[in-house]
Amino acid sequence: MNINPARLQHFFEVSSELGKIGETGMCRPAHSALEKKMFEHAKGWMEAAGLTVRIDSFGNLIGRLAGKNPDAPILMTGSHLDTQPYGGRFDGIAGVLCAIEAVCTIAGQGIVPETSIDVIAFADEESWRFNKGLFGSRGILGKLEAGELQRKDKDGITREQALLDFGCDITRFKEDEYAPGSIRCFLELHIEQGPVLDQSNKPIGIVSGIAGPLLMSLQLKGMAGHAGSVPMPLRKDALVGAAKVVVAVNEIASQFAPAPTVGTVGTLNVFPASRNIIPETVSMTMEFRDIDMERRNTCERQLNEAIADITQTHNLSYELTVDTDIKSSYCADWIKDTIRASCMELGLDAPELVSGPFHDALVMSEACDYGMIFVRCKDGISHNPLEYASYEDLALGSEVLYQTILKIVG
């Protein structure tokens, strides 16, 4: 093994302390002081290996190992260092730390790649703080939308203010975009976040494609009233409507089983939230994901119809907005073949599997070819403090990434 497993384990041990909740949980919000502290550690590790490191105006951490041909399209690899509010130690983090280890190994061996390599920790992949994620990857491709900087977190802090507090210069967005054609390919290592590799006793998998996410927000508006005096037929109860929408999302996604279609209602906020008042307003978030866009579009259409029927039945008004809508994407065959060759050299039988969760790689697929390496996680648990990947499996993943990078630009 070329990479240094002990050094990689140290990277994870340092990361696991920054935002630690309980014994194994993590809460490291995007653009936060905790993330900035983690960036400082990662920056130091990369600089010690000879990489040039910067934080761009989007809040991305980028380390570059210069190649022989600085004008040639680069290889980019990485993931994200922000976590869910009740998350684990490996989601996203593994992709950054294993990339740092792989590229620092290349640099430490005195290898000068044919083209430059950028190791990147993308800003705000997770989306929960400002209810819209993949910010850093969309930012470098010039795909941010109007009004994004005015989005607020639960404390009323706008993304603009969070970026300024992080030390970013939001007037330089255009300068920090990567020009079309300047990225040859993107590689992302990630824990699987599912049970397939664990159940088949395979430490490494090769991703065939990523399901397309449709993330929506819905506000239902009724009328508040005394819980003891308003007759049932006269009520305009927003929570009753929301309950029926929750059931509708579940039933719509379930109709396609055993296809990998999934639907989830993740949050519900009830106003005025008094036990003696009929709920007047409910704000909720919903999503569908599928590798098959026709099925996912059917889900969207059926949900729109269900919401219209539910609100009419219960005399409610509503506002439905789409927060994220990204098409599914398949990994490049040539990159899958390269990853597979690296696995075979290490004696690994790596199966192909679809990623239900979305990743920054999905955004990057709009600009270049991409590939993903999955690392086994125990019982398929993720977005949970129980999330676990062994250091041995992570070292194997980093070695596969190292070998794959060299095959492409070595």
N, C-alpha and C positions, 0 to 999 in steps of 0.2 A: 504494500500500500504506500502510495506516494504522499498523500496528505497526512497531516499530523493529528491523529485522533485525540490526543491529550489536549492539544491546543484548542481544537474544536470544542471539546467538552468544557474547557474553561470559558470560551465565548458564551456558551449556553448558561453556565453557572452565573456569570456576571449579569447577563440579560434577565435571568429569572428573579433577580433581586430588585429590579427597577420596575415598580408597579405591582409588586407581589401582594396578593390577597390570600389569606389563609396559608396552608402549607404548599399548595401547588398552583394556585390560581393567579391570574394576571389581569390588571386593568391599567393599560398604558394608552391614554387617548391620543389621537392625532394632534399634532401641533402643540403638544403640552410640554411642560418642563421635564417630565419624566422621559418623554421621547427625545428631547434635546440632550438629556444626560446620556441616554443610550447611544445617540448619534456621536457624542464625544468619544465614547469608548470605541465604537466601530471605526471612527475616523482615525483614532490613534493606532489601531491594529493595521489598518490599510497603509497609513503613512509609514509605519515602521517597516513595511515590506517594499516601500518605494513607490507606492501609488500616489498620484496627485488627487486630493480630495477637496470637495466643495459641497456646500448646501445651496441649492438653487432657489429661485424666487418662489417656486411652488412648495418648498419645504421638502424636496427630495434630497437624500444624501447620495452623492455620486463619487465613486473612486475610479480613477482611470489608470490602467496599465498601458503605457504608450507602446504602440507597435512600430514595425519597420516602415510601414507606409501610413503616415498619419492622415492622409487624405482619403484613404479607402473606407468604405462602410464598415462600421464597428460591429463587434459582437457585444450584446448587452445581456447581463444576467443578474438576477436578484428577485426580490419580492417586497415585503413590507415589515416594519417593526412596530406598528401600532397594533393594539389588540382589541378584542371585544371587552365590554365592561365587566363581564363575568366569563373570562376566557382562560385559555391554557398557555403553556410556555413555548409552543412549537408552531402554531398556525402563523404562516408568513415569516416568522422569525427564522425558522429552519432554512428558508430559501435565501435569506440574506447571509446568515452566518456560514452556511455551507458554501455559498458563492465566495465569501471573503476568504475562507480557508482554501478553496480550490485555486483562486487566483493568486493569493499570497504564496501558495506552494509553487506555482508557475514562476512567480517573480523571484522567489528564494532559490530556485534552481538555475537562475540566470538565463531563463528562456525569454527571448524577445519574440513575441508573436508577430505574424505577418501583418495583422491589423490590430488596432487598439481594442482593448476590452474595457467596458464600463461595468462596474459592479454598482447596483442601484438599490437603495431602500426607498420605495415609493411612498409618498405622503398619502395618508388617509385612504387606504384601500377599504377599510372595514365599513365605513359609511354611517355608523350609528351616531357619531357626535353631531354631524350637520345633516343627517338624513339623506346624504348623497355621497357615495364613495368613489373609489378609483380616481381620486382627484389628481394625484401626482402623475399617473400614467396618461390620463387624458390631457393634463396640462402640457407635458412635453410634446404632445402631438397636435397642440392647438385645438383641442376639442372641448374646452370649457364652454359652458352655456351662460347666457345672460342671467344676472342675478345671483350667481353662485356665491359671490363674496358677501352678499347680504344675508345668507342663510345663518340662522342662530342656533346655538346649542341650548340645552335645557337651562343654562344660567343666563341666557340672553346675550352671550358673547357671539359676535359675528365671526364668520371665517376670516374676513378681512382683518379684524382686530387680532385674532389668534395668529395669523401669519405675521403681522407686524410685531407682536410680542415674541414670536419665534425668531425674529431677526431677518425676516424676508423683505425684499424690496418688490412690492407688487407692481411697480411701474416697469419691471424688467421681464414680464412674462414672455413677450415676443422674442427677446434675446435668448431666452432659455429653452425655446422650442428646438427640437431636433429637425433639421431640414429633411424634406422628403427624400428617401433614398440613402440617407446617411446611416441607417441602421440595417445591417445585413440580416441579422436574425436575433431572436430573443430566446433565452433559455431560463426556465423557472423550475426550481426544485420546491416541492411542497409535500407536507404530510398528506396522506390520502383523504383524511376526514370521512372515511367510510370503512366498511368492514371487509372488503373483498380480499385485500392482501393479507390481512390478519387471519381470515378464515382459511385461506389457501396456503398459509405459512410461507409467503413470499415476501422478502424484505423490500424489494424494489419493483415498481411498476412503470410502464410507459404509457403516457396519456395519449389517447387517440383523438380526443376533442373535448370541448368545454360547452356545457349547456348554456343557452342564452337566457339571461335573467330579465324578467319584467317586474319592476318594483313600483308599487303604487301607494298613494296616500288617499284616504277617503275621509271626508267630514260629513257626518249626518246631523241634520238640525231639526229638532222637534220643538216642543214647548214645555218648559218647567211648570210644575203644579204640585199641589199638596198630595202626598202619597196616600192620604186617608180619605180624600173627598172627591177626587176626579174619577168619575165612572170609567170603567175599562173601555167601553166603546168610544169614549170621547178623548182618549189619551193620544198624545203624539210623543211616544216614548222612543227616543233615539237609541237607547240601549237594546230594546227589543229588536229594532231594525239591525243593529250591529251584530246581535247574536245570530240572526238569520243569515247575515253576510258571511260570518265565520263558518257556519255550516255549509253555505253554498260553495265557498272556496274549497273546503275539504271534499265535498261531493264531486265538484267539477274535476279536480285533479285526480280523484280516485277512479273515475270512470275508465281511465286508460290503463290501469294496472293489468299486467305487470310491466308496462312501459315505464321508463324512468321519470315520467311527469310528476312534479311535486308542486304543492301549493300550501302556503302558510300565511296565517295572520299572526304577526309578531308582536304588535303593541296595540293597546286600547287605552285611551285617555277619556275619562268620563267627566262631564261638567254638569252640575256643580258638585257632584260627588258627595251628596248628603243622603243618608239612609231614609230621610223623610221627604225627599223631593224627587219627582219623576225626572229622569235624566233628559236634559235639553239638548246637549251636544255630545257626540262621540267622535273623536279623531282616532283613526286606526291606520296601520300599515299592512299591506298585503303583497304577496308576490307569487309568481309562477316561474318555474324553470323547466327547460326541456332542451334536449339536443335537436329534437324535431320541431322546426319552427311552425309547421302547419298545425301540429297539436297545440303548441303554445298559443298560437293565434286563436285557435278555437276556444281555449280556456278564457282568453281575454274577452272574446265576443260573448260567450255565455255568461261571464261575470257581469258585463255591462247590462245584459238583459235582466239578470237576476236583481241587480241593484235597482234598476228602474221599476221592476215589479214590486220589490220590497218597500221602496220608499212611497210608491203610490198606495199600497195597501195600508200603510201606517201613517199616511199624511205627513211625510217628512220631505224636506229638501236636502239636496246633497251637492257636494263638490268633489269630483274625482280628478286627481292629477297623476301623471306618470313621472316618477322620479328618475328611473333608469330603464332604458329599453335597448338592450344590446343583442344582436343576433348571435346564435351559436356559431362555433368555428371549429374546424378540424386542424389538427397539427400537421405540419409539413412532413410528407413521407420521407424525404431525405434526412430530416433531423431525427425522426423516429428510427430510421435505419442506423444512423450514427450512434444514437443512444443504445440501441440493441447490440451493436457491435462492441461497444464499451462494456456492456453487461456480460456478454458472452466471454470476453477476455478475462473477466473476473469470476467466471463460472456461475453467473447468475441467470436463472431462468425467469425473465421479467415479462409478465403478461401485459397485454394492452387493456386499458379500461377507460371509460368516459368519466370526466369530472363533472359531477352535478353542481358543486360550488363553483362560483366564478372567481377569477383571479385577474391580476393585472395583465397576465398573458393574453387574456381575451381582448383587452383594449389594444395591446401591442400587435395583435394579429391583423389589425386594420392598416398597419404600417410596414410589416415585414413578416417573413416566415417565423414560426415559433415552434418550440417543443417543450414538453414538461416531463419531469422525473417525479414520480410519486414514491414516498417513503412510508412504509407500514406504520400505522398507529394502532395502539391496543384497543380492541373491541370496536374500532371505527369511531371512537368518541372524539368530538371536537367542539369548539365553542363552549367549553366546559372546563373547570379546573382539573377534572379527571383526565383530560387530554394527555396522552403519553406516547412518545417514540423513544426507543432505546438509543443510547449513544452509539452502540455498535451499528445499528441500522443507519443512523444519520451519517456516520463515518463512511459507510458503504455508498450512500447517496452522494456524499461530497466527492468520493473517489470517482464514481461514475460521471459526475459533472466535470471533474478535472479532466478525465480521459476524453470526454465528448468535446470540451472546449479545445483541447489540443488537436483533436482530429479535424476541427473546423478551421482554426486559425494558427495552429502550432507550426 
